[in-house]
Amino acid sequence: MHCPFCRNPDTKVIDSRSTDDGGAIRRRRSCPECGKRFTTQENVLLMVAKRSGVTEPFSREKIIAGVRRACQGRPVDEDALAKLGQRVEEALRAAGAAEVPSHEVGLAILGPLGELDEVAYLRFASVYRSFESLDDFAKEIESLRTAGSSGEPGPSR
């Protein structure tokens, strides 16, 4: 790491700390040449492998946008969507993999969305799981009812 003040290529790490969400590492550094101190932040990239074979960086904003469409017209506020996006990202990062299949991202969304709003869950699941008939909807509604009557907070996906 080059010193931003004198461009010396050799700097010393004084302290390293993980950010609260675990998505980055903050390092306090010192330059032995000029003696100045500075902070760097290293972001941990989480990559998503799409079905087409393309990989792209994980985007919490894309998760929130997709869930927002499913929640259209439902009593769900932006704060709840932001919390859902954070829960999904934390769950994916907790798995410890640098790259996750897009299918896993969809599964990580279903649980928290089922707890947030059952109608939005059905909308999202119908697209995510490619429902083709009323029977598909009926089966999913039955699983929601079963999960609700067993005291669980939503669909067990």
C-alpha positions in Angstrom: 0.0 0.0 0.0 1.5 3.3 -1.1 1.4 6.3 1.3 -1.0 8.8 0.0 1.2 11.7 1.2 4.8 10.8 0.1 4.0 7.8 -2.2 6.4 5.5 -0.2 5.5 1.9 -1.3 6.1 0.5 2.2 3.5 1.2 4.9 2.9 -0.5 8.2 -0.5 -1.7 9.5 -1.1 -0.5 13.0 -4.7 -1.8 13.6 -7.2 -3.8 11.6 -11.0 -4.0 12.4 -13.9 -5.6 10.7 -16.9 -3.3 10.0 -20.2 -4.0 11.8 -21.7 -5.8 8.8 -18.5 -7.8 8.1 -18.4 -6.5 4.6 -15.2 -4.6 4.9 -12.0 -4.4 6.9 -10.8 -1.0 8.1 -7.0 -0.7 8.6 -5.1 2.1 10.3 -1.7 2.5 8.7 1.5 4.4 9.3 4.2 5.5 6.8 7.8 4.9 8.1 9.1 7.4 5.6 7.0 10.5 6.4 5.5 9.4 9.7 1.9 10.3 8.7 -1.0 8.0 9.5 -4.0 7.2 7.3 -6.9 4.7 7.2 -7.8 2.3 4.4 -10.9 0.3 3.9 -10.9 -3.1 2.1 -14.3 -4.2 0.8 -15.0 -7.9 0.7 -16.6 -8.7 -2.6 -19.5 -11.2 -2.7 -20.1 -12.5 -6.3 -23.3 -13.9 -7.7 -23.1 -16.6 -10.3 -26.1 -16.2 -12.7 -27.7 -19.1 -14.6 -26.1 -17.8 -17.8 -22.7 -18.4 -16.4 -21.9 -14.7 -15.9 -20.8 -13.6 -12.4 -21.5 -10.1 -11.1 -21.0 -8.4 -7.7 -23.8 -8.8 -5.2 -26.1 -5.8 -5.0 -28.3 -5.2 -2.1 -30.0 -2.5 -4.1 -31.1 -5.1 -6.7 -32.5 -7.3 -3.9 -34.5 -4.4 -2.5 -35.7 -3.3 -6.0 -37.0 -6.9 -6.8 -38.7 -7.2 -3.4 -40.2 -3.6 -3.8 -41.9 -4.8 -7.0 -43.4 -7.8 -5.1 -44.6 -5.5 -2.3 -46.2 -2.9 -4.6 -49.5 -1.9 -3.1 -48.8 -3.7 0.1 -48.3 -2.0 3.5 -44.5 -2.4 3.5 -42.3 0.6 4.1 -38.8 1.4 2.8 -37.3 0.7 6.2 -38.6 -2.8 6.2 -37.2 -3.3 2.7 -33.8 -2.1 3.7 -33.8 -4.4 6.7 -34.8 -7.3 4.5 -31.9 -6.5 2.1 -29.5 -6.4 5.0 -30.7 -9.8 6.3 -30.3 -11.4 2.9 -26.8 -10.0 2.5 -25.8 -11.1 6.0 -27.2 -14.6 5.5 -25.3 -14.9 2.2 -22.0 -13.6 3.7 -22.4 -15.9 6.8 -22.2 -18.9 4.4 -18.6 -17.9 3.9 -18.5 -18.4 0.2 -16.9 -15.8 -2.1 -19.4 -16.7 -4.9 -23.0 -17.8 -4.5 -25.4 -19.1 -7.2 -28.3 -16.7 -8.0 -30.6 -19.6 -6.9 -29.2 -19.2 -3.3 -29.9 -15.5 -3.4 -33.6 -16.2 -4.3 -33.9 -18.7 -1.5 -32.3 -16.3 1.0 -35.0 -13.7 0.0 -38.0 -16.1 0.4 -37.7 -16.6 4.2 -37.5 -13.0 5.3 -40.1 -12.0 2.7 -42.6 -14.6 4.0 -42.2 -13.1 7.5 -42.7 -9.6 6.1 -45.7 -10.0 3.9 -47.4 -13.2 2.7 -48.9 -11.7 -0.4 -45.6 -10.2 -1.5 -44.0 -13.6 -0.8 -46.5 -15.3 -3.1 -45.9 -12.7 -5.8 -42.1 -13.2 -5.5 -42.3 -17.0 -5.3 -44.6 -17.2 -8.3 -41.9 -15.5 -10.5 -38.9 -17.0 -8.8 -40.3 -20.6 -8.9 -42.0 -20.1 -12.3 -45.5 -21.0 -11.2 -47.5 -22.3 -14.2 -50.9 -23.1 -12.8 -53.4 -22.4 -10.1 -52.3 -25.6 -8.4 -48.8 -24.1 -7.9 -50.3 -21.2 -6.1 -52.6 -23.5 -4.1 -49.7 -25.6 -2.9 -47.7 -22.6 -1.9 -50.7 -21.1 -0.1 -51.2 -24.4 1.7 -47.6 -24.4 2.8 -48.0 -20.8 4.1 -51.1 -21.9 6.1 -49.3 -25.0 7.5 -46.3 -22.8 8.5 -48.7 -20.3 10.1 -50.6 -22.9 12.1 -47.4 -24.5 13.4 -46.4 -21.2 15.0 -43.4 -20.8 12.6 -42.9 -17.2 11.4 -43.4 -17.9 7.7 -42.7 -20.4 4.9 -39.9 -22.9 5.8 -37.8 -22.4 2.7 
